Amino acid sequence: MSNSTYFVQECPTCGRRLQIRVEYLGKEVACQHCQGRFVASDPSNARVDGGIENNALLRRADELLESVDRWKCQVRSVYPR
């Protein structure tokens, strides 16, 4: 019987929930379903600030939302209710 401890992580390629041994934290692993490769990381220990990459993504999302608001204003000025 195995005494290994596991955590659950989704495969970033196919989305399957995988049980990964804690010994593999920080190491590259492969999904047994799709063979997608990724670094094993426990999401419950993820950084709260999200890092630079996530901040750039959030800024881009804000830009897109602002562009939608501008578009709505333009449409309303052309087609008032």
HTML snippet that shows the backbone in 3Dmol.js (N, CA, C, O; Angstrom):
<script src="https://3Dmol.org/build/3Dmol-min.js"></script>
<div id="view" style="width:600px;height:400px;position:relative"></div>
<script>
const pdb = `
ATOM      1  N   MET A   1       0.834  -1.176   0.000  1.00  0.00           N
ATOM      2  CA  MET A   1       0.000   0.000   0.000  1.00  0.00           C
ATOM      3  C   MET A   1       0.881   1.243   0.000  1.00  0.00           C
ATOM      4  O   MET A   1       1.881   1.297   0.716  1.00  0.00           O
ATOM      5  N   SER A   2       0.513   2.245  -0.803  1.00  0.00           N
ATOM      6  CA  SER A   2       1.296   3.464  -0.947  1.00  0.00           C
ATOM      7  C   SER A   2       0.963   4.462   0.161  1.00  0.00           C
ATOM      8  O   SER A   2      -0.200   4.625   0.529  1.00  0.00           O
ATOM      9  N   ASN A   3       1.985   5.123   0.686  1.00  0.00           N
ATOM     10  CA  ASN A   3       1.801   6.152   1.703  1.00  0.00           C
ATOM     11  C   ASN A   3       1.998   7.539   1.122  1.00  0.00           C
ATOM     12  O   ASN A   3       2.234   8.485   1.875  1.00  0.00           O
ATOM     13  N   SER A   4       1.910   7.694  -0.188  1.00  0.00           N
ATOM     14  CA  SER A   4       2.132   8.971  -0.852  1.00  0.00           C
ATOM     15  C   SER A   4       0.999   9.938  -0.558  1.00  0.00           C
ATOM     16  O   SER A   4      -0.147   9.541  -0.350  1.00  0.00           O
ATOM     17  N   THR A   5       1.349  11.219  -0.545  1.00  0.00           N
ATOM     18  CA  THR A   5       0.361  12.285  -0.389  1.00  0.00           C
ATOM     19  C   THR A   5       0.172  12.950  -1.744  1.00  0.00           C
ATOM     20  O   THR A   5       1.140  13.190  -2.467  1.00  0.00           O
ATOM     21  N   TYR A   6      -1.068  13.245  -2.083  1.00  0.00           N
ATOM     22  CA  TYR A   6      -1.405  13.799  -3.383  1.00  0.00           C
ATOM     23  C   TYR A   6      -2.108  15.143  -3.225  1.00  0.00           C
ATOM     24  O   TYR A   6      -2.670  15.443  -2.172  1.00  0.00           O
ATOM     25  N   PHE A   7      -2.070  15.938  -4.274  1.00  0.00           N
ATOM     26  CA  PHE A   7      -2.902  17.125  -4.383  1.00  0.00           C
ATOM     27  C   PHE A   7      -3.571  17.054  -5.741  1.00  0.00           C
ATOM     28  O   PHE A   7      -3.142  16.295  -6.610  1.00  0.00           O
ATOM     29  N   VAL A   8      -4.606  17.832  -5.926  1.00  0.00           N
ATOM     30  CA  VAL A   8      -5.362  17.804  -7.178  1.00  0.00           C
ATOM     31  C   VAL A   8      -5.049  19.067  -7.965  1.00  0.00           C
ATOM     32  O   VAL A   8      -5.053  20.171  -7.420  1.00  0.00           O
ATOM     33  N   GLN A   9      -4.778  18.890  -9.259  1.00  0.00           N
ATOM     34  CA  GLN A   9      -4.517  20.012 -10.153  1.00  0.00           C
ATOM     35  C   GLN A   9      -5.173  19.714 -11.493  1.00  0.00           C
ATOM     36  O   GLN A   9      -5.159  18.577 -11.967  1.00  0.00           O
ATOM     37  N   GLU A  10      -5.741  20.732 -12.089  1.00  0.00           N
ATOM     38  CA  GLU A  10      -6.319  20.558 -13.425  1.00  0.00           C
ATOM     39  C   GLU A  10      -5.224  20.598 -14.470  1.00  0.00           C
ATOM     40  O   GLU A  10      -4.278  21.380 -14.370  1.00  0.00           O
ATOM     41  N   CYS A  11      -5.359  19.751 -15.469  1.00  0.00           N
ATOM     42  CA  CYS A  11      -4.452  19.806 -16.612  1.00  0.00           C
ATOM     43  C   CYS A  11      -4.784  21.075 -17.387  1.00  0.00           C
ATOM     44  O   CYS A  11      -5.946  21.271 -17.744  1.00  0.00           O
ATOM     45  N   PRO A  12      -3.815  21.942 -17.660  1.00  0.00           N
ATOM     46  CA  PRO A  12      -4.103  23.167 -18.400  1.00  0.00           C
ATOM     47  C   PRO A  12      -4.466  22.911 -19.863  1.00  0.00           C
ATOM     48  O   PRO A  12      -4.999  23.798 -20.529  1.00  0.00           O
ATOM     49  N   THR A  13      -4.186  21.723 -20.364  1.00  0.00           N
ATOM     50  CA  THR A  13      -4.497  21.395 -21.756  1.00  0.00           C
ATOM     51  C   THR A  13      -5.907  20.857 -21.920  1.00  0.00           C
ATOM     52  O   THR A  13      -6.675  21.360 -22.740  1.00  0.00           O
ATOM     53  N   CYS A  14      -6.256  19.824 -21.134  1.00  0.00           N
ATOM     54  CA  CYS A  14      -7.558  19.178 -21.329  1.00  0.00           C
ATOM     55  C   CYS A  14      -8.553  19.439 -20.200  1.00  0.00           C
ATOM     56  O   CYS A  14      -9.736  19.129 -20.341  1.00  0.00           O
ATOM     57  N   GLY A  15      -8.093  20.002 -19.085  1.00  0.00           N
ATOM     58  CA  GLY A  15      -8.990  20.341 -17.992  1.00  0.00           C
ATOM     59  C   GLY A  15      -9.296  19.208 -17.024  1.00  0.00           C
ATOM     60  O   GLY A  15     -10.056  19.406 -16.075  1.00  0.00           O
ATOM     61  N   ARG A  16      -8.734  18.044 -17.234  1.00  0.00           N
ATOM     62  CA  ARG A  16      -8.978  16.921 -16.321  1.00  0.00           C
ATOM     63  C   ARG A  16      -8.362  17.219 -14.957  1.00  0.00           C
ATOM     64  O   ARG A  16      -7.294  17.824 -14.860  1.00  0.00           O
ATOM     65  N   ARG A  17      -9.048  16.787 -13.919  1.00  0.00           N
ATOM     66  CA  ARG A  17      -8.527  16.923 -12.561  1.00  0.00           C
ATOM     67  C   ARG A  17      -7.600  15.738 -12.298  1.00  0.00           C
ATOM     68  O   ARG A  17      -8.011  14.581 -12.387  1.00  0.00           O
ATOM     69  N   LEU A  18      -6.365  16.041 -11.978  1.00  0.00           N
ATOM     70  CA  LEU A  18      -5.355  15.003 -11.812  1.00  0.00           C
ATOM     71  C   LEU A  18      -4.876  14.943 -10.366  1.00  0.00           C
ATOM     72  O   LEU A  18      -4.712  15.979  -9.723  1.00  0.00           O
ATOM     73  N   GLN A  19      -4.654  13.750  -9.858  1.00  0.00           N
ATOM     74  CA  GLN A  19      -4.022  13.568  -8.557  1.00  0.00           C
ATOM     75  C   GLN A  19      -2.523  13.478  -8.794  1.00  0.00           C
ATOM     76  O   GLN A  19      -2.043  12.595  -9.505  1.00  0.00           O
ATOM     77  N   ILE A  20      -1.795  14.402  -8.189  1.00  0.00           N
ATOM     78  CA  ILE A  20      -0.350  14.482  -8.399  1.00  0.00           C
ATOM     79  C   ILE A  20       0.343  14.330  -7.056  1.00  0.00           C
ATOM     80  O   ILE A  20      -0.047  14.962  -6.074  1.00  0.00           O
ATOM     81  N   ARG A  21       1.362  13.497  -7.013  1.00  0.00           N
ATOM     82  CA  ARG A  21       2.124  13.313  -5.774  1.00  0.00           C
ATOM     83  C   ARG A  21       2.836  14.609  -5.407  1.00  0.00           C
ATOM     84  O   ARG A  21       3.327  15.326  -6.279  1.00  0.00           O
ATOM     85  N   VAL A  22       2.886  14.902  -4.118  1.00  0.00           N
ATOM     86  CA  VAL A  22       3.554  16.122  -3.663  1.00  0.00           C
ATOM     87  C   VAL A  22       5.042  16.115  -4.014  1.00  0.00           C
ATOM     88  O   VAL A  22       5.656  17.179  -4.102  1.00  0.00           O
ATOM     89  N   GLU A  23       5.619  14.953  -4.213  1.00  0.00           N
ATOM     90  CA  GLU A  23       7.034  14.888  -4.590  1.00  0.00           C
ATOM     91  C   GLU A  23       7.307  15.571  -5.935  1.00  0.00           C
ATOM     92  O   GLU A  23       8.440  15.957  -6.225  1.00  0.00           O
ATOM     93  N   TYR A  24       6.255  15.715  -6.750  1.00  0.00           N
ATOM     94  CA  TYR A  24       6.412  16.298  -8.080  1.00  0.00           C
ATOM     95  C   TYR A  24       6.154  17.803  -8.124  1.00  0.00           C
ATOM     96  O   TYR A  24       6.207  18.405  -9.197  1.00  0.00           O
ATOM     97  N   LEU A  25       5.874  18.421  -6.969  1.00  0.00           N
ATOM     98  CA  LEU A  25       5.658  19.870  -6.941  1.00  0.00           C
ATOM     99  C   LEU A  25       6.857  20.598  -7.540  1.00  0.00           C
ATOM    100  O   LEU A  25       8.003  20.317  -7.189  1.00  0.00           O
ATOM    101  N   GLY A  26       6.586  21.528  -8.438  1.00  0.00           N
ATOM    102  CA  GLY A  26       7.651  22.301  -9.070  1.00  0.00           C
ATOM    103  C   GLY A  26       8.335  21.607 -10.224  1.00  0.00           C
ATOM    104  O   GLY A  26       9.228  22.178 -10.851  1.00  0.00           O
ATOM    105  N   LYS A  27       7.932  20.385 -10.514  1.00  0.00           N
ATOM    106  CA  LYS A  27       8.560  19.631 -11.601  1.00  0.00           C
ATOM    107  C   LYS A  27       7.596  19.497 -12.765  1.00  0.00           C
ATOM    108  O   LYS A  27       6.379  19.566 -12.592  1.00  0.00           O
ATOM    109  N   GLU A  28       8.150  19.307 -13.945  1.00  0.00           N
ATOM    110  CA  GLU A  28       7.306  19.113 -15.125  1.00  0.00           C
ATOM    111  C   GLU A  28       6.711  17.715 -15.100  1.00  0.00           C
ATOM    112  O   GLU A  28       7.414  16.728 -14.883  1.00  0.00           O
ATOM    113  N   VAL A  29       5.409  17.649 -15.324  1.00  0.00           N
ATOM    114  CA  VAL A  29       4.697  16.371 -15.371  1.00  0.00           C
ATOM    115  C   VAL A  29       3.884  16.317 -16.658  1.00  0.00           C
ATOM    116  O   VAL A  29       3.714  17.326 -17.341  1.00  0.00           O
ATOM    117  N   ALA A  30       3.389  15.135 -16.976  1.00  0.00           N
ATOM    118  CA  ALA A  30       2.564  14.953 -18.177  1.00  0.00           C
ATOM    119  C   ALA A  30       1.217  14.383 -17.764  1.00  0.00           C
ATOM    120  O   ALA A  30       1.142  13.484 -16.927  1.00  0.00           O
ATOM    121  N   CYS A  31       0.158  14.910 -18.357  1.00  0.00           N
ATOM    122  CA  CYS A  31      -1.187  14.401 -18.140  1.00  0.00           C
ATOM    123  C   CYS A  31      -1.279  13.009 -18.763  1.00  0.00           C
ATOM    124  O   CYS A  31      -0.877  12.806 -19.909  1.00  0.00           O
ATOM    125  N   GLN A  32      -1.804  12.070 -18.013  1.00  0.00           N
ATOM    126  CA  GLN A  32      -1.935  10.708 -18.525  1.00  0.00           C
ATOM    127  C   GLN A  32      -3.028  10.589 -19.582  1.00  0.00           C
ATOM    128  O   GLN A  32      -3.072   9.616 -20.334  1.00  0.00           O
ATOM    129  N   HIS A  33      -3.913  11.590 -19.634  1.00  0.00           N
ATOM    130  CA  HIS A  33      -5.008  11.537 -20.604  1.00  0.00           C
ATOM    131  C   HIS A  33      -4.595  12.119 -21.964  1.00  0.00           C
ATOM    132  O   HIS A  33      -4.753  11.469 -22.997  1.00  0.00           O
ATOM    133  N   CYS A  34      -4.059  13.362 -21.951  1.00  0.00           N
ATOM    134  CA  CYS A  34      -3.775  14.046 -23.221  1.00  0.00           C
ATOM    135  C   CYS A  34      -2.288  14.210 -23.509  1.00  0.00           C
ATOM    136  O   CYS A  34      -1.907  14.688 -24.578  1.00  0.00           O
ATOM    137  N   GLN A  35      -1.447  13.811 -22.556  1.00  0.00           N
ATOM    138  CA  GLN A  35       0.008  13.936 -22.667  1.00  0.00           C
ATOM    139  C   GLN A  35       0.487  15.389 -22.618  1.00  0.00           C
ATOM    140  O   GLN A  35       1.647  15.669 -22.921  1.00  0.00           O
ATOM    141  N   GLY A  36      -0.407  16.318 -22.236  1.00  0.00           N
ATOM    142  CA  GLY A  36      -0.004  17.721 -22.079  1.00  0.00           C
ATOM    143  C   GLY A  36       1.010  17.850 -20.955  1.00  0.00           C
ATOM    144  O   GLY A  36       0.882  17.193 -19.921  1.00  0.00           O
ATOM    145  N   ARG A  37       2.008  18.686 -21.151  1.00  0.00           N
ATOM    146  CA  ARG A  37       3.062  18.872 -20.154  1.00  0.00           C
ATOM    147  C   ARG A  37       2.860  20.202 -19.440  1.00  0.00           C
ATOM    148  O   ARG A  37       2.508  21.206 -20.059  1.00  0.00           O
ATOM    149  N   PHE A  38       3.087  20.196 -18.124  1.00  0.00           N
ATOM    150  CA  PHE A  38       2.960  21.401 -17.315  1.00  0.00           C
ATOM    151  C   PHE A  38       3.737  21.209 -16.024  1.00  0.00           C
ATOM    152  O   PHE A  38       4.135  20.091 -15.696  1.00  0.00           O
ATOM    153  N   VAL A  39       3.955  22.290 -15.293  1.00  0.00           N
ATOM    154  CA  VAL A  39       4.664  22.233 -14.024  1.00  0.00           C
ATOM    155  C   VAL A  39       3.639  21.993 -12.921  1.00  0.00           C
ATOM    156  O   VAL A  39       2.649  22.718 -12.822  1.00  0.00           O
ATOM    157  N   ALA A  40       3.870  20.995 -12.109  1.00  0.00           N
ATOM    158  CA  ALA A  40       2.964  20.667 -11.008  1.00  0.00           C
ATOM    159  C   ALA A  40       3.032  21.758  -9.955  1.00  0.00           C
ATOM    160  O   ALA A  40       4.106  22.080  -9.446  1.00  0.00           O
ATOM    161  N   SER A  41       1.874  22.326  -9.633  1.00  0.00           N
ATOM    162  CA  SER A  41       1.819  23.372  -8.607  1.00  0.00           C
ATOM    163  C   SER A  41       0.482  23.289  -7.887  1.00  0.00           C
ATOM    164  O   SER A  41      -0.568  23.160  -8.516  1.00  0.00           O
ATOM    165  N   ASP A  42       0.530  23.363  -6.596  1.00  0.00           N
ATOM    166  CA  ASP A  42      -0.677  23.286  -5.785  1.00  0.00           C
ATOM    167  C   ASP A  42      -1.359  24.650  -5.801  1.00  0.00           C
ATOM    168  O   ASP A  42      -0.808  25.613  -5.266  1.00  0.00           O
ATOM    169  N   PRO A  43      -2.557  24.758  -6.408  1.00  0.00           N
ATOM    170  CA  PRO A  43      -3.217  26.053  -6.512  1.00  0.00           C
ATOM    171  C   PRO A  43      -3.570  26.659  -5.157  1.00  0.00           C
ATOM    172  O   PRO A  43      -3.718  27.878  -5.064  1.00  0.00           O
ATOM    173  N   SER A  44      -3.708  25.863  -4.113  1.00  0.00           N
ATOM    174  CA  SER A  44      -4.027  26.429  -2.799  1.00  0.00           C
ATOM    175  C   SER A  44      -2.844  27.192  -2.214  1.00  0.00           C
ATOM    176  O   SER A  44      -3.007  27.964  -1.270  1.00  0.00           O
ATOM    177  N   ASN A  45      -1.660  26.978  -2.771  1.00  0.00           N
ATOM    178  CA  ASN A  45      -0.469  27.703  -2.318  1.00  0.00           C
ATOM    179  C   ASN A  45      -0.043  28.774  -3.301  1.00  0.00           C
ATOM    180  O   ASN A  45       1.069  29.291  -3.199  1.00  0.00           O
ATOM    181  N   ALA A  46      -0.901  29.122  -4.252  1.00  0.00           N
ATOM    182  CA  ALA A  46      -0.564  30.115  -5.268  1.00  0.00           C
ATOM    183  C   ALA A  46      -0.439  31.492  -4.639  1.00  0.00           C
ATOM    184  O   ALA A  46      -1.053  31.777  -3.611  1.00  0.00           O
ATOM    185  N   ARG A  47       0.363  32.343  -5.269  1.00  0.00           N
ATOM    186  CA  ARG A  47       0.522  33.711  -4.798  1.00  0.00           C
ATOM    187  C   ARG A  47      -0.785  34.471  -4.966  1.00  0.00           C
ATOM    188  O   ARG A  47      -1.499  34.286  -5.951  1.00  0.00           O
ATOM    189  N   VAL A  48      -1.086  35.316  -4.010  1.00  0.00           N
ATOM    190  CA  VAL A  48      -2.328  36.069  -4.024  1.00  0.00           C
ATOM    191  C   VAL A  48      -2.261  37.220  -5.015  1.00  0.00           C
ATOM    192  O   VAL A  48      -3.275  37.555  -5.628  1.00  0.00           O
ATOM    193  N   ASP A  49      -1.094  37.836  -5.191  1.00  0.00           N
ATOM    194  CA  ASP A  49      -1.001  39.019  -6.047  1.00  0.00           C
ATOM    195  C   ASP A  49      -1.102  38.691  -7.527  1.00  0.00           C
ATOM    196  O   ASP A  49      -1.298  39.608  -8.326  1.00  0.00           O
ATOM    197  N   GLY A  50      -0.982  37.460  -7.928  1.00  0.00           N
ATOM    198  CA  GLY A  50      -1.177  37.073  -9.309  1.00  0.00           C
ATOM    199  C   GLY A  50       0.021  37.276 -10.210  1.00  0.00           C
ATOM    200  O   GLY A  50       0.041  36.742 -11.319  1.00  0.00           O
ATOM    201  N   GLY A  51       1.014  38.021  -9.780  1.00  0.00           N
ATOM    202  CA  GLY A  51       2.196  38.209 -10.595  1.00  0.00           C
ATOM    203  C   GLY A  51       1.972  39.158 -11.758  1.00  0.00           C
ATOM    204  O   GLY A  51       0.859  39.634 -11.981  1.00  0.00           O
ATOM    205  N   ILE A  52       3.036  39.428 -12.495  1.00  0.00           N
ATOM    206  CA  ILE A  52       3.013  40.395 -13.590  1.00  0.00           C
ATOM    207  C   ILE A  52       2.108  39.938 -14.722  1.00  0.00           C
ATOM    208  O   ILE A  52       1.352  40.741 -15.269  1.00  0.00           O
ATOM    209  N   GLU A  53       2.170  38.675 -15.077  1.00  0.00           N
ATOM    210  CA  GLU A  53       1.407  38.167 -16.216  1.00  0.00           C
ATOM    211  C   GLU A  53      -0.097  38.329 -15.998  1.00  0.00           C
ATOM    212  O   GLU A  53      -0.814  38.741 -16.910  1.00  0.00           O
ATOM    213  N   ASN A  54      -0.577  38.007 -14.796  1.00  0.00           N
ATOM    214  CA  ASN A  54      -1.999  38.153 -14.507  1.00  0.00           C
ATOM    215  C   ASN A  54      -2.410  39.618 -14.487  1.00  0.00           C
ATOM    216  O   ASN A  54      -3.514  39.957 -14.916  1.00  0.00           O
ATOM    217  N   ASN A  55      -1.528  40.497 -13.991  1.00  0.00           N
ATOM    218  CA  ASN A  55      -1.844  41.917 -13.975  1.00  0.00           C
ATOM    219  C   ASN A  55      -2.002  42.442 -15.396  1.00  0.00           C
ATOM    220  O   ASN A  55      -2.890  43.255 -15.651  1.00  0.00           O
ATOM    221  N   ALA A  56      -1.172  42.003 -16.313  1.00  0.00           N
ATOM    222  CA  ALA A  56      -1.284  42.413 -17.712  1.00  0.00           C
ATOM    223  C   ALA A  56      -2.600  41.922 -18.299  1.00  0.00           C
ATOM    224  O   ALA A  56      -3.247  42.635 -19.066  1.00  0.00           O
ATOM    225  N   LEU A  57      -2.990  40.725 -17.947  1.00  0.00           N
ATOM    226  CA  LEU A  57      -4.246  40.169 -18.426  1.00  0.00           C
ATOM    227  C   LEU A  57      -5.430  40.967 -17.895  1.00  0.00           C
ATOM    228  O   LEU A  57      -6.377  41.239 -18.633  1.00  0.00           O
ATOM    229  N   LEU A  58      -5.382  41.338 -16.631  1.00  0.00           N
ATOM    230  CA  LEU A  58      -6.459  42.140 -16.049  1.00  0.00           C
ATOM    231  C   LEU A  58      -6.525  43.528 -16.683  1.00  0.00           C
ATOM    232  O   LEU A  58      -7.615  44.045 -16.927  1.00  0.00           O
ATOM    233  N   ARG A  59      -5.375  44.130 -16.949  1.00  0.00           N
ATOM    234  CA  ARG A  59      -5.365  45.444 -17.632  1.00  0.00           C
ATOM    235  C   ARG A  59      -6.003  45.329 -19.008  1.00  0.00           C
ATOM    236  O   ARG A  59      -6.776  46.200 -19.406  1.00  0.00           O
ATOM    237  N   ARG A  60      -5.689  44.265 -19.737  1.00  0.00           N
ATOM    238  CA  ARG A  60      -6.263  44.062 -21.066  1.00  0.00           C
ATOM    239  C   ARG A  60      -7.770  43.862 -20.975  1.00  0.00           C
ATOM    240  O   ARG A  60      -8.515  44.387 -21.803  1.00  0.00           O
ATOM    241  N   ALA A  61      -8.226  43.115 -19.983  1.00  0.00           N
ATOM    242  CA  ALA A  61      -9.667  42.922 -19.794  1.00  0.00           C
ATOM    243  C   ALA A  61     -10.346  44.258 -19.514  1.00  0.00           C
ATOM    244  O   ALA A  61     -11.425  44.528 -20.043  1.00  0.00           O
ATOM    245  N   ASP A  62      -9.728  45.092 -18.691  1.00  0.00           N
ATOM    246  CA  ASP A  62     -10.292  46.421 -18.415  1.00  0.00           C
ATOM    247  C   ASP A  62     -10.371  47.260 -19.685  1.00  0.00           C
ATOM    248  O   ASP A  62     -11.361  47.956 -19.907  1.00  0.00           O
ATOM    249  N   GLU A  63      -9.334  47.200 -20.519  1.00  0.00           N
ATOM    250  CA  GLU A  63      -9.337  47.945 -21.788  1.00  0.00           C
ATOM    251  C   GLU A  63     -10.502  47.490 -22.669  1.00  0.00           C
ATOM    252  O   GLU A  63     -11.199  48.314 -23.260  1.00  0.00           O
ATOM    253  N   LEU A  64     -10.705  46.190 -22.753  1.00  0.00           N
ATOM    254  CA  LEU A  64     -11.790  45.667 -23.581  1.00  0.00           C
ATOM    255  C   LEU A  64     -13.156  46.079 -23.045  1.00  0.00           C
ATOM    256  O   LEU A  64     -14.048  46.422 -23.821  1.00  0.00           O
ATOM    257  N   LEU A  65     -13.326  46.048 -21.728  1.00  0.00           N
ATOM    258  CA  LEU A  65     -14.589  46.476 -21.138  1.00  0.00           C
ATOM    259  C   LEU A  65     -14.844  47.966 -21.400  1.00  0.00           C
ATOM    260  O   LEU A  65     -15.975  48.364 -21.680  1.00  0.00           O
ATOM    261  N   GLU A  66     -13.802  48.779 -21.310  1.00  0.00           N
ATOM    262  CA  GLU A  66     -13.948  50.208 -21.603  1.00  0.00           C
ATOM    263  C   GLU A  66     -14.320  50.424 -23.068  1.00  0.00           C
ATOM    264  O   GLU A  66     -15.124  51.303 -23.379  1.00  0.00           O
ATOM    265  N   SER A  67     -13.742  49.633 -23.967  1.00  0.00           N
ATOM    266  CA  SER A  67     -14.068  49.792 -25.383  1.00  0.00           C
ATOM    267  C   SER A  67     -15.525  49.421 -25.649  1.00  0.00           C
ATOM    268  O   SER A  67     -16.172  50.023 -26.505  1.00  0.00           O
ATOM    269  N   VAL A  68     -16.041  48.439 -24.923  1.00  0.00           N
ATOM    270  CA  VAL A  68     -17.454  48.070 -25.065  1.00  0.00           C
ATOM    271  C   VAL A  68     -18.327  49.213 -24.574  1.00  0.00           C
ATOM    272  O   VAL A  68     -19.331  49.543 -25.205  1.00  0.00           O
ATOM    273  N   ASP A  69     -17.950  49.823 -23.447  1.00  0.00           N
ATOM    274  CA  ASP A  69     -18.719  50.965 -22.929  1.00  0.00           C
ATOM    275  C   ASP A  69     -18.727  52.117 -23.935  1.00  0.00           C
ATOM    276  O   ASP A  69     -19.762  52.747 -24.153  1.00  0.00           O
ATOM    277  N   ARG A  70     -17.566  52.391 -24.547  1.00  0.00           N
ATOM    278  CA  ARG A  70     -17.499  53.474 -25.557  1.00  0.00           C
ATOM    279  C   ARG A  70     -18.384  53.128 -26.749  1.00  0.00           C
ATOM    280  O   ARG A  70     -19.086  53.993 -27.273  1.00  0.00           O
ATOM    281  N   TRP A  71     -18.356  51.878 -27.176  1.00  0.00           N
ATOM    282  CA  TRP A  71     -19.178  51.447 -28.302  1.00  0.00           C
ATOM    283  C   TRP A  71     -20.654  51.619 -27.979  1.00  0.00           C
ATOM    284  O   TRP A  71     -21.418  52.097 -28.817  1.00  0.00           O
ATOM    285  N   LYS A  72     -21.069  51.231 -26.761  1.00  0.00           N
ATOM    286  CA  LYS A  72     -22.464  51.390 -26.361  1.00  0.00           C
ATOM    287  C   LYS A  72     -22.884  52.859 -26.397  1.00  0.00           C
ATOM    288  O   LYS A  72     -23.995  53.176 -26.822  1.00  0.00           O
ATOM    289  N   CYS A  73     -22.003  53.751 -25.955  1.00  0.00           N
ATOM    290  CA  CYS A  73     -22.309  55.184 -25.981  1.00  0.00           C
ATOM    291  C   CYS A  73     -22.476  55.669 -27.415  1.00  0.00           C
ATOM    292  O   CYS A  73     -23.373  56.461 -27.701  1.00  0.00           O
ATOM    293  N   GLN A  74     -21.623  55.201 -28.312  1.00  0.00           N
ATOM    294  CA  GLN A  74     -21.717  55.587 -29.712  1.00  0.00           C
ATOM    295  C   GLN A  74     -23.035  55.096 -30.332  1.00  0.00           C
ATOM    296  O   GLN A  74     -23.696  55.826 -31.071  1.00  0.00           O
ATOM    297  N   VAL A  75     -23.396  53.865 -30.022  1.00  0.00           N
ATOM    298  CA  VAL A  75     -24.636  53.302 -30.556  1.00  0.00           C
ATOM    299  C   VAL A  75     -25.832  54.074 -30.030  1.00  0.00           C
ATOM    300  O   VAL A  75     -26.771  54.344 -30.779  1.00  0.00           O
ATOM    301  N   ARG A  76     -25.813  54.430 -28.764  1.00  0.00           N
ATOM    302  CA  ARG A  76     -26.936  55.194 -28.180  1.00  0.00           C
ATOM    303  C   ARG A  76     -27.059  56.577 -28.814  1.00  0.00           C
ATOM    304  O   ARG A  76     -28.167  57.088 -28.983  1.00  0.00           O
ATOM    305  N   SER A  77     -25.929  57.183 -29.164  1.00  0.00           N
ATOM    306  CA  SER A  77     -26.002  58.521 -29.766  1.00  0.00           C
ATOM    307  C   SER A  77     -26.565  58.441 -31.195  1.00  0.00           C
ATOM    308  O   SER A  77     -27.192  59.392 -31.661  1.00  0.00           O
ATOM    309  N   VAL A  78     -26.354  57.343 -31.877  1.00  0.00           N
ATOM    310  CA  VAL A  78     -26.860  57.160 -33.228  1.00  0.00           C
ATOM    311  C   VAL A  78     -28.316  56.677 -33.197  1.00  0.00           C
ATOM    312  O   VAL A  78     -29.145  57.099 -34.003  1.00  0.00           O
ATOM    313  N   TYR A  79     -28.598  55.798 -32.263  1.00  0.00           N
ATOM    314  CA  TYR A  79     -29.941  55.212 -32.136  1.00  0.00           C
ATOM    315  C   TYR A  79     -30.507  55.478 -30.738  1.00  0.00           C
ATOM    316  O   TYR A  79     -30.557  54.570 -29.909  1.00  0.00           O
ATOM    317  N   PRO A  80     -30.930  56.705 -30.474  1.00  0.00           N
ATOM    318  CA  PRO A  80     -31.456  56.982 -29.125  1.00  0.00           C
ATOM    319  C   PRO A  80     -32.756  56.218 -28.887  1.00  0.00           C
ATOM    320  O   PRO A  80     -33.473  55.875 -29.827  1.00  0.00           O
ATOM    321  N   ARG A  81     -33.034  55.971 -27.667  1.00  0.00           N
ATOM    322  CA  ARG A  81     -34.246  55.224 -27.294  1.00  0.00           C
ATOM    323  C   ARG A  81     -35.441  56.107 -27.267  1.00  0.00           C
ATOM    324  O   ARG A  81     -36.543  55.645 -26.973  1.00  0.00           O
TER     325      ARG A  81
END
`;
const viewer = $3Dmol.createViewer("view");
viewer.addModel(pdb, "pdb");
viewer.setStyle({}, {cartoon: {color: "spectrum"}});
viewer.zoomTo();
viewer.render();
</script>
